[in-house]
């Protein structure tokens, strides 16, 4: 087959392993005779490009080859940068100047659909295929382009591991590895001062990061995003855990998306480009309650971006390399419209529309004791390595 011109982008929140995907894909694709163009800052690039041969679009596109990606997998983040921009639901403030007069009158706050301009820029750039690396938000627009007839190969990444139709998403293992390490490190202060320790982890809608990190770190209790919690009952259990511990402390891991029974999630600020307000503060709420009830100080730590900073762990290095290689192989074989996936421990693909057919959350009945705020780990025989 003749070589294709391929655009690759990373969208949404960054995770360790993105540079590994880029390098692996570029190395494999160029060795197969393809040309690879990096689309910088996610989907925003395909809106910001000015479709004029005389325009300087170097801020938004970057040619990639085996030479200029040779060492990038050694670091975290993404050399292509990333945003949460979705061209289907752009605000006026996000519309480039060269498009603004053609979209909506100045001063309008309405959302606008810039997909036609994305399609025009794909044609202008001569892109035969687009590789989109991202989570739910990025894949939502990838599905739109697939429906418009654009050849797409998608690669799932999110530290929450919540992309539907795949058992594993790039970045999840490193987030858990980081979380377990920090929880265990924080035990030293909690034990020295004989205090309760509250560790707040990322997890907007999925409690899997909290559940697995608490399981591996042997936290006393875990509160996940899927199940509203009774703060008083939680305090009683944590107080009993502390009393039973010879070192005089207890440990709680809690998802940032968790909320008390009858209450709301703890959100602040204006919605981001994806329409989500900033989460965080449930750990502070719980810590304040524990201090009031116990009369003692509580150690409270939000892990936040520490969970997804730095280089990938060995598992995410492996998945990144194999996802990138698999995506390149699929394009060489002429197979598009798919999501690279892991299903029951095996590398696989599913139609890209399958990623939008449901939501992926913790199977609470199977894997979580909601009364005692603990993971369930019985009945493992026969389950795949990654399960929910």
C-alpha positions in Angstrom: 0.0 0.0 0.0 1.1 3.6 -0.5 2.2 5.6 2.5 -0.4 7.7 4.3 -0.2 11.1 6.0 -1.2 10.7 9.6 -2.0 13.3 12.2 -1.6 12.3 15.9 -2.8 14.3 18.9 -3.2 14.0 22.6 -6.2 15.4 24.4 -7.6 15.9 27.9 -5.6 15.6 31.0 -2.0 14.4 30.6 -0.8 11.0 32.0 2.5 9.3 32.1 3.1 7.2 29.0 1.8 9.6 26.3 5.3 10.3 25.0 5.9 6.6 24.8 2.8 6.2 22.7 3.9 9.0 20.4 7.4 7.6 20.0 6.3 4.0 19.4 3.7 5.0 16.9 6.0 7.3 15.0 8.8 4.8 14.8 6.5 2.1 13.6 4.5 4.2 11.2 7.5 5.9 9.5 9.2 2.5 9.1 6.1 1.4 7.3 6.4 4.3 4.9 3.9 6.7 6.4 4.4 10.4 7.2 3.4 11.6 10.7 2.3 15.1 11.7 1.9 16.0 15.3 -1.2 18.0 16.0 -0.4 20.2 18.9 -2.8 21.0 21.8 -5.4 18.3 21.0 -8.4 19.0 18.9 -7.8 22.7 19.2 -5.1 22.4 16.5 -7.5 21.5 13.8 -9.5 24.6 14.5 -6.6 27.0 14.9 -4.8 26.0 11.7 -5.3 28.7 9.0 -6.1 26.9 5.7 -3.8 29.1 3.7 -0.5 27.8 2.2 1.2 31.1 3.1 0.1 30.9 6.8 2.5 30.0 9.6 0.9 27.1 11.3 4.0 25.9 13.2 2.4 26.6 16.5 -0.3 23.9 15.8 1.5 21.3 13.7 4.9 19.6 14.0 6.4 17.0 11.7 7.4 13.9 13.6 10.0 11.3 12.8 12.1 8.6 14.5 14.9 11.1 15.0 13.0 13.9 16.8 11.0 11.5 19.0 14.0 9.2 19.8 14.2 10.0 23.6 10.8 11.4 24.4 9.5 8.3 26.2 11.9 8.9 29.1 9.7 11.7 30.5 6.1 12.1 31.4 3.6 14.5 29.9 3.2 15.0 26.1 5.5 16.8 23.7 2.4 17.6 21.7 0.8 19.4 24.6 -2.9 19.0 25.4 -6.2 20.8 26.0 -9.8 19.8 26.8 -11.1 21.7 23.8 -14.1 20.1 22.0 -14.8 21.6 18.6 -18.5 20.5 18.8 -19.2 22.7 21.8 -16.8 25.6 21.5 -17.5 28.9 23.2 -17.2 32.2 21.3 -14.1 33.0 23.3 -12.5 29.8 21.9 -13.2 30.6 18.2 -10.0 31.8 16.4 -10.1 35.3 15.0 -10.0 34.2 11.4 -13.3 32.3 12.0 -15.1 34.5 14.3 -17.0 36.7 11.9 -18.2 33.6 10.0 -19.5 31.9 13.2 -21.6 34.0 15.4 -22.1 37.7 16.1 -19.6 39.3 18.5 -20.8 39.1 22.1 -22.7 35.9 21.8 -22.1 33.4 24.6 -23.7 30.5 22.8 -21.9 27.2 22.1 -21.0 26.7 18.4 -20.1 23.6 16.4 -16.7 24.1 14.6 -16.7 20.6 13.1 -17.0 21.9 9.5 -13.8 23.9 10.0 -12.1 20.8 11.4 -13.0 18.9 8.4 -11.8 21.6 6.1 -8.4 21.7 7.9 -8.1 17.9 7.7 -8.5 18.3 4.0 -6.1 21.3 3.8 -3.4 19.4 5.7 -3.9 16.3 3.5 -4.4 14.0 6.5 -5.5 10.5 5.5 -5.9 9.2 9.1 -6.0 10.7 12.6 -4.8 9.0 15.7 -6.5 10.4 18.8 -5.0 9.6 22.2 -7.4 10.6 25.0 -10.2 9.9 27.4 -13.9 10.3 27.2 -13.8 14.0 26.1 -11.3 13.4 23.4 -13.0 10.3 22.2 -16.4 12.0 22.0 -15.1 14.2 19.2 -13.2 11.3 17.7 -16.6 9.5 17.3 -18.0 12.6 15.7 -15.3 12.6 13.1 -15.7 8.9 12.5 -19.4 9.5 11.8 -18.3 12.2 9.4 -16.2 9.7 7.5 -12.8 10.6 8.8 -10.5 7.6 9.3 -9.8 7.4 13.0 -7.7 5.2 15.3 -8.2 6.0 19.0 -6.0 5.1 21.9 -7.5 5.2 25.4 -5.7 7.1 28.2 -7.0 8.3 31.5 -5.7 7.8 35.0 -9.3 7.0 36.2 -9.3 4.0 33.8 -12.9 4.8 32.9 -13.0 4.7 29.1 -15.8 2.3 28.2 -15.1 -0.9 26.1 -11.5 -1.4 27.3 -10.3 -3.0 30.5 -7.2 -0.7 30.7 -6.3 2.9 29.9 -2.9 4.3 29.6 -1.8 6.1 32.8 -3.8 4.1 35.3 -1.0 2.0 36.6 1.3 4.9 37.2 -1.4 6.8 39.0 -1.9 3.8 41.3 1.8 3.3 41.8 2.2 6.9 42.8 -0.8 6.9 45.1 0.3 3.8 47.0 3.8 5.2 47.4 2.5 8.5 48.8 0.0 6.9 51.1 2.7 4.7 52.6 5.1 7.6 52.9 2.4 9.6 54.7 2.0 6.8 57.3 5.3 8.0 58.9 3.8 11.3 60.0 0.5 9.8 60.9 2.2 7.1 63.0 4.7 9.5 64.6 1.9 11.9 65.8 -0.8 9.2 66.3 -3.3 10.9 64.0 -5.9 10.0 61.5 -4.7 10.4 57.9 -7.0 11.4 55.1 -5.7 11.2 51.5 -7.8 12.6 48.7 -7.2 11.1 45.2 -8.4 12.0 41.7 -11.5 10.3 40.5 -14.4 12.5 39.3 -16.9 9.7 38.5 -15.0 6.5 38.9 -13.7 5.4 42.3 -11.4 2.7 40.8 -8.1 4.7 41.5 -9.1 5.1 45.1 -10.3 1.6 45.5 -7.2 -0.1 44.0 -4.8 2.3 45.7 -6.4 1.7 49.1 -6.4 -2.0 48.5 -2.7 -2.1 47.7 -1.7 0.4 50.4 -3.8 -1.4 53.0 -5.7 1.8 53.9 -8.1 1.2 56.7 -11.1 2.7 54.8 -11.8 3.8 51.2 -14.6 6.1 50.1 -15.3 6.0 46.4 -17.1 8.3 44.0 -19.9 5.9 43.2 -21.4 5.6 46.7 -22.6 8.5 48.9 -21.1 8.1 52.5 -22.4 8.8 56.0 -19.7 11.0 57.6 -20.6 10.1 61.1 -20.4 6.4 60.4 -17.1 6.9 58.6 -15.7 8.7 61.7 -16.8 5.9 64.0 -15.0 3.3 61.9 -11.9 5.4 61.6 -11.8 6.1 65.3 -12.1 2.3 66.0 -9.3 1.6 63.5 -7.1 4.1 65.2 -7.8 2.7 68.6 -7.0 -0.8 67.4 -3.7 0.2 65.8 -0.7 -0.2 68.1 0.8 2.8 66.4 -2.2 4.9 67.1 -3.3 6.1 63.7 -5.7 5.2 60.9 -5.8 5.8 57.1 -8.6 6.9 54.8 -8.4 7.1 51.0 -11.2 9.1 49.4 -12.1 10.0 45.8 -12.4 13.7 45.0 -15.8 12.9 43.4 -17.2 11.4 46.6 -20.1 13.2 48.4 -22.0 12.7 51.6 -25.4 11.1 51.8 -28.0 13.8 50.9 -25.3 16.3 49.9 -23.4 17.3 46.8 -19.9 16.8 45.4 -17.4 19.4 46.4 -16.9 21.6 43.3 -15.6 25.1 42.8 -14.8 27.7 40.1 -16.1 28.0 36.6 -16.5 25.0 34.3 -13.5 24.1 32.2 -13.5 23.6 28.4 -15.3 20.2 28.9 -17.9 21.8 31.1 -16.6 20.3 34.4 -16.1 22.4 37.5 -13.0 21.9 39.6 -13.4 19.0 42.1 -11.8 18.8 45.4 -12.3 19.5 49.1 -14.2 16.4 50.3 -11.1 15.3 52.1 -11.0 18.7 53.9 -14.6 18.3 54.8 -14.0 14.9 56.3 -10.8 16.0 58.1 -12.6 18.9 59.7 -15.4 16.6 60.9 -12.8 14.1 62.3 -11.0 16.9 64.2 -14.3 18.2 65.7 -15.3 14.8 66.8 -11.9 13.6 68.1 -10.4 16.9 69.4 -7.1 15.9 67.7 -5.4 17.2 64.6 -5.9 15.2 61.3 -3.3 14.9 58.6 -5.0 15.8 55.2 -3.3 15.5 51.9 -4.6 16.0 48.4 -2.5 14.0 45.9 -4.0 15.6 42.8 -1.5 16.1 40.1 1.2 14.1 41.9 -0.7 11.0 40.8 0.0 11.7 37.1 3.3 13.5 37.2 6.7 12.2 36.2 7.6 9.3 34.0 5.5 6.1 33.5 6.0 3.0 35.5 7.0 -0.2 33.8 3.4 -1.3 33.0 2.5 1.9 31.4 5.7 1.9 29.5 4.8 -1.5 28.1 1.2 -0.5 27.3 2.3 2.8 25.7 4.8 1.0 23.4 2.3 -1.7 22.4 -0.7 0.6 21.9 1.4 2.8 19.7 2.7 -0.1 17.7 -0.7 -1.7 17.4 -2.2 1.6 16.1 0.5 1.9 13.4 -0.1 -1.7 12.4 -3.8 -1.1 12.1 -3.3 1.8 9.8 -0.8 -0.1 7.6 -3.5 -2.8 7.2 -6.1 -0.2 6.4 -8.2 -0.8 9.5 -9.6 2.4 11.0 -12.7 3.4 12.9 -11.5 1.5 15.9 -10.3 1.9 19.5 -7.2 0.1 20.6 -8.1 -1.8 23.7 -7.2 -4.5 26.2 -10.0 -7.0 26.8 -9.7 -9.7 29.4 -5.9 -9.4 29.4 -5.4 -9.4 25.6 -4.6 -6.6 23.1 -7.7 -6.0 21.0 -9.7 -3.5 19.1 -13.4 -2.5 19.3 -15.4 -0.2 17.0 -14.8 3.4 18.1 -18.5 4.0 18.7 -18.4 1.3 21.4 -16.4 3.7 23.6 -19.5 5.8 23.9 -22.1 3.1 24.5 -21.9 3.2 28.3 -20.2 4.4 31.4 -17.4 2.5 33.2 -17.7 2.5 36.9 -16.7 0.3 39.9 -19.0 -2.8 40.2 -20.0 -1.8 43.7 -21.9 -5.0 44.6 -19.0 -7.2 43.5 -15.9 -5.2 44.6 -16.9 -2.8 47.3 -18.2 -3.1 50.9 -20.2 0.1 51.1 -21.2 -0.4 54.7 -17.6 -0.7 55.9 -15.9 1.3 53.2 -13.6 -1.4 52.1 -12.6 -3.2 48.9 -13.8 -6.7 48.3 -11.2 -9.1 47.0 -12.9 -12.5 47.3 -13.7 -14.6 44.3 -10.7 -13.7 42.2 -10.3 -17.0 40.5 -11.0 -16.8 36.8 -11.1 -13.0 36.7 -8.9 -11.1 34.2 -6.0 -9.0 35.6 -7.9 -5.8 35.2 -11.6 -6.0 36.2 -14.3 -3.9 37.7 
